[in-house]
Amino acid sequence: MKKKNHVLVTGGAGYIGAHTVIELLNAGYEVTAIDSLERSEIRIVEGVKSITGKEFGFHKVDCLDESAMEQVFATHRFDSVIHFAAYKSVNESVEKPLLYYKNNLGSLMVLLDAMKRYQVRDLIFSSSCTVYGQPDQIPVDESAPFKKAESPYGASKQLCERILEDVATEGIRVVSLRYFNPIGAHPSGLIGELPIGVPNNLVPYVTQTAAGVRQQLTVFGNDYNTTDGSCLRDFIHVCDVASAHVNAIDFLQEQKSAKLFEAFNLGTGVGVSVLELVKKFIEVTGVNLNYKIGPRRPGDVEKVYADPKKVMNGLKWKAKYDLGQSLQHAWQWEKKIRGLV
C-alpha cells in the first residue's frame, strides 16, 4: 500500500462511512470525507477524530450538487473513492420511491462524471444483499441472479450496480460490496448508528426499547419456515464491514487491468433469527427486553445469509466480531447517547 494514498469518502459522517474513515486513517491513508449532514451529525466526525487522534478533511457537500462536487475534485487529488452517500430505509423507499431513485442513482452519476473528468479510476461501491431479493439457494453467493427487488431501495442498488458494470468498460475500476445486516458500534463507544425518528433496522429498535425510548419491540412473524419461525438474517459488525473497504482498496491497487467490476458479499456466513438475536441481547447485556410477536411485515425476505468464501479469498478478509460483541457495542453506544453511563 502506498502511504498517503488519498481516498474520498462520500457519506463519511454516516454509520458505515464514519467507521470506514477510522479504518482508513489507521491504515495510513489520507482521507477527505464529504456528507450533506441531512441524515447524520457533525459530532460523528469529531468522534472519529477522537478515536484515531488524526485529522482529516471534511466538507459539507451534497453529492447531487454538481458544482459543489466539481469544487471538491478540483481542489484535491484523489486516488480512490468510496461511495456510501445514499438513502437506505426500505420502508421509506416504499413510501417515497422517486426520492430514492433521484438520490441514489443521481448522486452516483454526478460522482462518476467527476471521477471521469479528473481521471480517478478506482471506486468502492456500497451495495446491499437486497439486490438478491429472496434467493433460491441459501447461503447466497455472488453468482445468484438478481430477482425483482422487494423495495425501491433494493431496486436502486440493482440499478446502480448495472450503471457501474457499464462504466467499468470505460476505465472505471469497481468493487461492489454487498452488505448483509451491519450492526453494532465502535468498541470505544464514541461513534455508532444515529437513526432518524423510529428506527427501521432491528438492532437500534432493540437498544432503544431496552433504553426506554420505545415501549415495545415487535417481532414481525413467527410462522416462517425457519428454526423458530422468525426471519433469518446475517448480522455483521459495522467495524468488520468498515475494514473490508480498506482491503478492497488494496485489492484494486494490486490489479493490472484497466477495466474491472467485481462484487463481493459482505457477511459472516452465519444465519441468525430475529428471536435468537433478541435472546442473545438479553443474555449479553442482562437487560430485559419488552417484545411481542406481531404479524408478518410486507416485503420482508424470509431468510438470507451470505456465502463469504469469495470475499475471504479475494479480499483476504473475514469477520472477527461475533453476535454477542456486536450487541454489547450497540448497547454501549445507546447508553452513551441516552446519558445512561
N, C-alpha and C positions, 0 to 999 in steps of 0.2 A: 504493500500500500504506500502510495506517495503521501508523505507527510504534507499536511496543509492543503490537500485536495479540497476544493471549495464546493459545498453542497447547498443548493437552495431547497428549503423545506416549506412547501405550501401547507397551510393549516397547521403551522408549527406551534400554536398555542392550544390546539385541540388535544383530546385524550391520548390518542396513539402518537400524534405528531410530537407532543412535548416529551413523551418518554423516549421517542426516537432521537430527538435532539440531544438528550442526555447520553445515549449510547454513541452517537456520532462524536460528540465532544470528548468523551472518554477514550474513544479510539483514535483521537488525534486529528480529526477532520476540522476544517474551518467551516462554520455554519452561518448561513443567513436564513432567517425564518420570516415568513410573512403570514398574516392572518387578518381577516376582516374584524375579528373580535365580536362578530354578530352573535356567535354561539359559544364563546369562550371568554376567558377573563385574563387581564394582564398579569394578575397575581400568579398565574401558572408560569409565565415567563420568568418572573422573579424567583419562583420556586426552583426552576431549572438551574438558574444561576447559583442559587444557594447550595443545591445538591452537588454541582460539578465544581464550584469555585472558579468558573470560567465565564468570560464574557462572549457574547455572540451578537451578530446584527439582528435587529428585529424591526420590521416595518408594518404598520397597519395598512394593509392593501387587500382589496377585494379582487380575486382572480378574474372576475368578469370585467373589470375596469382595464380596458386595453391600454390607455395612456399611462396609468399607474404601473402596469406590468412592464410596459416599454421602459419606463424610468428605472425600474429595478434591474432589468437586464442591461441597460445602457451604462449603469454605474457600478456594475460588478462583473467579474469574470468567473462564471460557474463551470465546473467540470461535470456535475451531475445534478439531477433534480429528483426529489421525492415528492410525489403529488398526493397529499391527503385531503386537500380542501374540497369538501363535498357535504351535502346534506345526507343524513344517514338514518332517519327514522322511517321504518317500514310503514307504521300506522299513518304518519303524516303524509307520506308519499301517496297513499291511497286517497287521502282527502284532498291533496294538492298536487296532482301529477304533473301539471305544467311547470310548477315551481321547481320540481325535481329535475325534469328534463332540461329546463333552461339553465339551471345552476350547474348540475353535474356534467352535462355534455358541453355547455357553453364555456365553463371555466377550463376544461381540458383543452378545448380548441384554441382558446386565447393563449394558453400556456404553450401549446405545440407551435403556434405561429411564432411566438417569441423565441422559442428554442431554435427553430429553423433559421430565423433571421440572425441570431447570434451564435449559430453553429455549436450549440450544446447538444450532444447526441445521446447521452445516457439518461434514462428515465426509469424510476421505480414507481409503479402504479399501485395504489391502494384499492384492491378489489375485494371480493366477498364470495363466500360459499353460496350466497343466494343465486349466483349465476347458474347453479345446477338445478334449481327447483327441487323436486323430490326425486333423488337419484334412483335408478333401478337397482343398483348394487351398493351395498354398504360394507366396509368403508369405501368412500368415493375417491377415485384417483383422477388425475388431470386429463385422462382420455375420455372421461364421461361426457356425453353430449349435453349441450345446454338445452334444457326444456323450457317451456313457457314459464317466464318468471311469475312468482306469486304476487309481486308488487311492482309499482313503478320504480321504486328504489332498485330492486333486483334487475329490472329491465334496463335501467340507466347504466348499471355496471356491465351488463352484457354488451350494450351499445358502445360503451367506452372501450371495452376490450376489442371490439370489431374495428373501431377507429384506429386503435394502436397497432393492430395487426396490419392494417393498410398502410399506415405511415412508416412502419418498420421497413417497408420496401424502399422508402425514400432516405434511409440512412439514420433514422432514429432507432436506437437500441433499447429494448424494453424488457424489463422483468415485471410481471404482474403477480402480485402476492394476494392469493385468495384466502382471506381470513375466515376462520370459523367463528368462535364466540370469545372475543377478548374480554377479560375480566381482571379485577384486582387493581392495585395501585402501586406506586413506587414504595419499596420497603422502608424508606426514610419517613414516609407519612407526609411529605412536603408537597406532593402533587398526586392527583388522581382524577377520576371522572367527575365532571360537573354537569349533570343533566339539567336541561331547562324544563321547569314545570314537572309534571308527572312523568317519571322515567318510563321509557318504552322497553328497556332492557331488564332482564331478570335480576341481576345482582344488585344494581343500585336500588331497585324496589325492595329487595330483601334487606339491605342495610338501612334504608330509610324507614322500613317497618320496624326493624329492631331498635332504631333510634327514636321511635315515636312520632316521626314525621308523617308516616302513613299509618292508618288504623289497622289495616289487614292486607296480607298478600293473598291474591287469588292464583291458584294453580289451575291453568286452563286445560281441563280434561284429564280424566284418569281411566279412560277406556280405549287408549291407543294400543296398538299391537307391540308393546314393549314390556320389559320385565315387571314394571309396576303400574303400567297404564298411562304414565305421563310422558311427554315428549322427550326425545333423546337428543343430546347436543354434545359438541366437542368444545369444552371450555379451556381457554388458553390464557396464561398470564400475560398482561399487557407488556411487561418487560421482555418476555420471550418474543412476543410479536415485534417489539422495537429492535431487538438485537438482530433479527433476521434481515432487517433493512441494511444494516452495515455489511452483513455477509453478501447481500445482493449487489451492493455497490462494488465490493471486492470482486465478485463473480464477473460483473460486466467489464471491469478494468482488465481482467485476465483474458477476455475474449478477443480474438483477432478479427472476427467477422465484422464488417461494417453494417450489416443488417441482421437484426435479431429480435424475435419476440418469443419469450419463454415464460410460461405460467407455472407457479408452484402453489400447492395447497399449504396453508399455514395452520396446522392443528397438532394436537397431541397424539391423535390416533386412538383416543380412549373415549368411548361413548358414556355419558353421564346423564341420567334422567333428571328432570326438574325436581322431583321429590327427593332423589338422592342428594342433590345439591342443597336443598333446604335442610335435610337432616345433617349433612356434613357441616353446614354453617352453625347449627345449634351445638354440634359436638365440639368444634374447634374454638368457638367463642364463649360457650357457656351461657349464651343469651337465648332465652325462649323467644320463639317467633310465632306471632299470631297469623295463622294461614288457614285457608279453606279451599276446598275443591270446587271449581266452577265449571261451566260448560266449555267445550272446545272453542277456541278463538279462530274466526275465519282467517284463512291464509297461512296458518301455522303448518310447517312441514312436520310430519310425524317423527322422523328420525334422520339424522345426518351426522356423520363424523368422518374425519379425514383418514386417508391412507397417506402418511407423511414420508414414505420411502424416497420419493423424488427430491423433496427439499432436504432431507437428511444427507442424501448422496450428492446432489448437485450444488447445494449451498453450504454443505458441511455444518448443518445446523440441527439442533434438537432442543425441545423444551426442557427446561431444568427445574421449573417450579411445579409443584403438584397442586391439586384442587384445594387442599386444606390451607396451604400457604397463600394461595390466591385469595381465598375468602378472608383469611386473617388480615391481609394487607388492605383489602377493600373495607373491612370493618374499622381498621385503624384510621384510614383516611376519613371515613364517615364520622367517626368520633371527633376527629380534629376539626372538621368544618362545622360540626354542631356544638363545639365547645364542651364536649363530654370528657376531655382529657386535660 
